[in-house]
Amino acid sequence: MLDNIGVSGGTTIGSLKSSLLDYIGVSGCTTIGSLKSSLLDNIGVSGGTTIGSLKSSLLDNIGVSGGTTIGSLTSSLLDYIGVSGCTTIGSLKSSVLDNIGVSGGTTIGSLKSSLLDNIGVSGGTTIGSLTSSLLDNIGVSGGTTIGSLKSSLLDNIGVSGGTTIGSLKSSMLDNIGVSGGT
């Protein structure tokens, strides 16, 4: 297990427990909470903006660009989505969201089978696709990229200025890049 790894200005990766990542600090103390059953809780993206928790492949309280908030996904539906200046889209029915513009043309793609594809978060940063409760290609602060979650593993996590943590295999962290392009 990895305990309290400091990355870029004291940002901290907490501890690896049962292939779960708890309290991962990325860029300016922004925090990714804990991975539980392949779910991501409290993911911080760009300036403290927060994605709440993934429960049963649902995204709750997703913060996008300047605190704008997407409410909660319930039964694969999105209710009370805040987009650009708190403007609100009511509820998603049929489980599909197509091309929702969020702050400066950033786009949330489509919801398919409880999956979120191509979610734009702050300045074009992109969260790729949710597949089987996995998060692929999550953009975090300035294009920094978290690769893909496979079998509760995190691959290619980008941390602060393009710095890269390689891949988690068998609950291990390989090729961890920390601070300043290391």
KOLVEX-196593 format. One record per residue: x, y, z of N, C-alpha, C in turn; residue in one letter. Coordinates in pm, whole numbers, padded with zeros to 5 digits, always signed. Example, Ala and Ser with C-alpha at 12.3 -4.5 7.8 and 13.67 -1.06 7.14 Angstrom:
! KOLVEX-196593
+01319-00569+00780+01230-00450+00780+01320-00330+00780A;+01285-00225+00708+01367-00106+00714+01290+00003+00787S;
//
This chain:
! KOLVEX-196593
+00082-00120+00000+00000+00000+00000+00086+00125+00000M;+00029+00228-00056+00099+00356-00059+00031+00449+00040L;+00106+00499+00136+00047+00591+00232+00104+00731+00221D;+00014+00827+00215+00051+00967+00217+00163+01007+00123N;+00142+00985-00004+00241+01024-00103+00222+01170-00138I;+00325+01252-00120+00313+01394-00151+00342+01417-00299G;+00252+01481-00369+00277+01515-00509+00243+01660-00536V;+00342+01734-00587+00325+01873-00624+00267+01958-00513S;+00354+02025-00439+00310+02119-00336+00234+02056-00222G;+00276+01941-00178+00213+01882-00061+00083+01810-00090G;+00037+01815-00216-00085+01741-00248-00061+01596-00209T;-00162+01531-00157-00140+01398-00101-00224+01287-00160T;-00159+01175-00189-00232+01054-00223-00237+00976-00093I;-00357+00946-00045-00370+00882+00085-00317+00742+00092G;-00407+00647+00093-00363+00508+00104-00436+00420+00005S;-00368+00318-00041-00424+00220-00131-00476+00106-00045L;-00606+00083-00049-00661-00025+00030-00748-00111-00058K;-00715-00237-00067-00792-00331-00149-00811-00279-00290S;-00704-00236-00350-00707-00184-00487-00786-00054-00498S;-00815+00010-00385-00888+00136-00387-00792+00250-00361L;-00820+00365-00422-00737+00484-00400-00817+00579-00313L;-00762+00616-00198-00831+00709-00110-00761+00843-00105D;-00840+00948-00118-00790+01083-00107-00670+01114-00194Y;-00687+01105-00323-00580+01138-00415-00580+01287-00442I;-00470+01355-00412-00462+01498-00437-00413+01522-00579G;-00483+01602-00656-00437+01636-00789-00448+01784-00817V;-00336+01848-00849-00330+01987-00887-00395+02081-00787S;-00312+02151-00708-00363+02251-00615-00453+02197-00508G;-00420+02084-00454-00496+02026-00344-00634+01977-00385C;-00670+01991-00515-00798+01934-00558-00794+01787-00520T;-00905+01733-00476-00902+01599-00420-00993+01496-00487T;-00938+01380-00514-01020+01267-00554-01038+01187-00427I;-01163+01164-00389-01190+01100-00262-01146+00956-00253G;-01240+00866-00260-01204+00726-00247-01273+00641-00352S;-01205+00539-00395-01257+00443-00491-01318+00328-00412L;-01448+00307-00426-01511+00198-00354-01589+00115-00453K;-01555-00011-00463-01622-00100-00557-01618-00043-00698S;-01503+00001-00738-01484+00058-00871-01558+00189-00891S;-01600+00252-00781-01669+00380-00789-01575+00491-00747L;-01593+00610-00804-01510+00725-00770-01595+00820-00686L;-01549+00851-00564-01621+00945-00480-01545+01075-00465D;-01619+01184-00473-01562+01317-00452-01438+01347-00536N;-01454+01343-00666-01342+01372-00755-01330+01522-00773I;-01216+01579-00738-01196+01722-00756-01139+01747-00895G;-01198+01836-00970-01144+01871-01101-01136+02020-01121V;-01017+02069-01151-00991+02208-01184-01044+02308-01082S;-00955+02360-01000-00992+02465-00905-01096+02427-00803G;-01089+02308-00754-01180+02270-00648-01318+02229-00695G;-01346+02244-00825-01475+02197-00875-01486+02050-00840T;-01604+02006-00801-01615+01871-00749-01717+01782-00819T;-01673+01661-00852-01766+01559-00898-01795+01477-00774I;-01922+01463-00741-01958+01398-00616-01919+01253-00605G;-02017+01166-00613-01985+01025-00598-02056+00942-00702S;-01988+00837-00744-02042+00742-00839-02103+00628-00758L;-02234+00609-00767-02296+00502-00693-02380+00421-00790K;-02348+00293-00801-02418+00206-00895-02414+00265-01034S;-02297+00309-01074-02277+00366-01207-02348+00499-01225S;-02390+00561-01115-02456+00691-01123-02360+00800-01076L;-02372+00919-01133-02290+01033-01092-02377+01128-01011L;-02335+01156-00888-02410+01250-00805-02332+01378-00782D;-02402+01490-00791-02343+01620-00763-02213+01647-00837N;-02221+01650-00969-02103+01678-01049-02082+01827-01061I;-01967+01875-01016-01937+02017-01029-01866+02041-01160G;-01913+02134-01240-01844+02166-01364-01825+02316-01382V;-01700+02358-01400-01663+02495-01429-01725+02596-01334S;-01643+02647-01242-01687+02753-01151-01802+02717-01061G;-01805+02596-01016-01907+02559-00920-02042+02526-00980G;-02058+02544-01111-02184+02505-01173-02207+02358-01141T;-02330+02323-01112-02354+02188-01064-02454+02106-01143T;-02414+01983-01172-02508+01887-01227-02555+01809-01106I;-02686+01805-01086-02739+01746-00963-02708+01601-00941G;-02807+01518-00956-02783+01376-00931-02845+01288-01038S;-02778+01178-01064-02825+01077-01158-02901+00975-01075L;-03031+00966-01099-03109+00870-01024-03179+00777-01121T;-03154+00648-01108-03212+00551-01200-03170+00585-01343S;-03044+00620-01360-02989+00654-01490-03045+00784-01548S;-03113+00861-01465-03167+00989-01510-03089+01103-01448L;-03078+01215-01519-03010+01332-01465-03118+01433-01427L;-03120+01469-01300-03218+01567-01255-03150+01697-01213D;-03212+01808-01249-03160+01939-01211-03015+01960-01246Y;-02987+01960-01374-02851+01980-01420-02822+02128-01431I;-02720+02175-01360-02682+02315-01369-02582+02333-01482G;-02610+02421-01576-02514+02445-01683-02491+02593-01705V;-02365+02636-01697-02325+02773-01721-02413+02875-01653S;-02366+02928-01538-02442+03029-01465-02567+02977-01399G;-02563+02855-01353-02675+02796-01280-02801+02774-01363C;-02795+02796-01495-02910+02766-01579-02942+02618-01557T;-03069+02584-01555-03104+02447-01519-03180+02370-01625T;-03132+02248-01651-03205+02156-01736-03274+02063-01638I;-03404+02045-01655-03481+01968-01558-03440+01824-01541G;-03507+01736-01612-03477+01595-01592-03458+01521-01723S;-03371+01425-01719-03342+01339-01833-03427+01214-01821L;-03500+01184-01925-03581+01063-01925-03547+00990-02053K;-03541+00862-02051-03492+00777-02159-03343+00760-02140S;-03290+00805-02031-03151+00785-01993-03050+00843-02092S;-03095+00934-02182-02999+00985-02278-02986+01138-02277V;-02863+01190-02266-02837+01335-02273-02753+01357-02397L;-02803+01435-02489-02724+01460-02609-02674+01603-02619D;-02545+01614-02634-02479+01741-02662-02525+01858-02576N;-02514+01843-02447-02547+01953-02357-02428+02046-02347I;-02448+02174-02379-02339+02270-02372-02319+02315-02229G;-02197+02307-02180-02167+02350-02044-02048+02444-02042V;-02072+02573-02018-01966+02672-02006-01872+02675-02126S;-01887+02776-02209-01797+02795-02322-01799+02684-02423G;-01913+02630-02452-01923+02528-02555-01876+02391-02513G;-01825+02379-02390-01785+02247-02342-01906+02157-02351T;-01886+02033-02386-02000+01946-02414-02007+01817-02333T;-02129+01789-02284-02153+01658-02226-02214+01578-02339I;-02154+01468-02374-02201+01391-02488-02334+01324-02470G;-02333+01195-02457-02458+01123-02442-02450+01019-02331S;-02563+01000-02265-02575+00900-02160-02627+00773-02227L;-02549+00667-02222-02595+00542-02281-02575+00430-02180K;-02682+00365-02144-02675+00255-02048-02607+00301-01920S;-02651+00413-01867-02596+00466-01743-02450+00509-01757S;-02403+00524-01882-02265+00567-01904-02264+00713-01946L;-02164+00787-01906-02147+00926-01946-02031+00931-02043L;-02056+00981-02164-01950+00991-02263-01912+01135-02291D;-01783+01159-02295-01730+01289-02333-01789+01406-02256N;-01775+01403-02126-01821+01514-02045-01716+01623-02043I;-01752+01742-02088-01657+01853-02087-01660+01920-01952G;-01545+01938-01892-01538+02005-01763-01432+02115-01761V;-01475+02241-01758-01386+02355-01749-01281+02362-01858S;-01297+02457-01949-01197+02480-02054-01173+02364-02146G;-01273+02290-02179-01256+02183-02275-01195+02057-02218G;-01153+02061-02090-01102+01938-02030-01210+01832-02041T;-01173+01710-02068-01272+01608-02099-01268+01484-02012T;-01387+01444-01965-01400+01314-01900-01450+01223-02011I;-01378+01118-02038-01412+01033-02150-01542+00957-02137G;-01534+00830-02112-01655+00750-02104-01654+00660-01981S;-01773+00640-01927-01793+00551-01813-01833+00416-01872L;-01749+00316-01852-01782+00185-01903-01778+00083-01789T;-01890+00020-01764-01898-00079-01657-01849-00020-01526S;-01900+00097-01493-01863+00164-01369-01717+00210-01368S;-01654+00211-01487-01516+00255-01496-01513+00394-01557L;-01418+00475-01517-01400+00608-01573-01279+00606-01664L;-01298+00641-01791-01188+00644-01885-01154+00787-01927D;-01026+00815-01932-00978+00944-01981-01042+01064-01913N;-01026+01072-01783-01079+01186-01710-00982+01302-01719I;-01028+01417-01772-00943+01534-01781-00949+01609-01649G;-00834+01638-01593-00830+01711-01467-00734+01828-01472V;-00785+01951-01469-00705+02072-01466-00603+02084-01578S;-00630+02174-01672-00536+02202-01780-00501+02084-01867G;-00594+02001-01894-00568+01891-01985-00498+01773-01922G;-00457+01786-01795-00396+01671-01728-00494+01557-01735T;-00447+01436-01755-00538+01326-01781-00523+01206-01689T;-00638+01159-01638-00639+01032-01568-00682+00932-01674I;-00604+00830-01696-00632+00737-01804-00758+00658-01789G;-00747+00532-01760-00866+00449-01752-00863+00362-01626S;-00983+00341-01571-01000+00255-01455-01038+00118-01508L;-00954+00019-01482-00985-00115-01527-00970-00210-01410K;-01076-00279-01377-01074-00373-01266-01029-00303-01139S;-01090-00189-01112-01059-00113-00992-00917-00058-00991S;-00851-00059-01108-00715-00007-01116-00718+00127-01187L;-00627+00215-01153-00615+00345-01217-00492+00343-01306L;-00512+00368-01436-00399+00370-01529-00373+00511-01579D;-00247+00546-01585-00206+00674-01641-00277+00794-01580N;-00257+00811-01451-00319+00925-01385-00232+01048-01402I;-00288+01155-01460-00214+01279-01477-00228+01362-01351G;-00118+01406-01296-00122+01488-01176-00037+01613-01188V;-00099+01731-01189-00030+01859-01192+00064+01880-01309S;+00022+01967-01401+00108+02005-01513+00155+01891-01600G;+00072+01797-01625+00110+01689-01714+00191+01579-01648G;+00227+01600-01521+00299+01494-01451+00214+01369-01453T;+00277+01254-01467+00198+01132-01485+00232+01021-01387T;+00124+00964-01329+00141+00842-01251+00109+00732-01349I;+00198+00637-01363+00182+00534-01465+00058+00449-01453G;+00074+00324-01415-00042+00237-01409-00044+00158-01278S;-00166+00135-01231-00187+00055-01111-00215-00087-01159L;-00128-00180-01122-00150-00318-01161-00136-00405-01037K;-00238-00484-01011-00238-00571-00895-00218-00489-00768S;-00294-00383-00758-00290-00298-00639-00155-00229-00620S;-00074-00222-00726+00055-00157-00716+00060-00035-00806M;+00143+00060-00772+00160+00179-00852+00293+00169-00926L;+00288+00171-01059+00410+00165-01138+00436+00297-01209D;+00561+00336-01214+00601+00457-01286+00522+00580-01243N;+00535+00615-01116+00463+00730-01066+00537+00860-01095I;+00475+00950-01169+00536+01079-01196+00490+01178-01091G;+00581+01247-01027+00538+01346-00929+00604+01481-00949V;+00522+01587-00959+00564+01726-00962+00663+01763-01070S;+00624+01861-01151+00714+01918-01252+00757+01826-01363G;+00669+01746-01414+00703+01665-01530+00789+01544-01500G;+00815+01522-01372+00893+01404-01338+00824+01280-01392T;
//
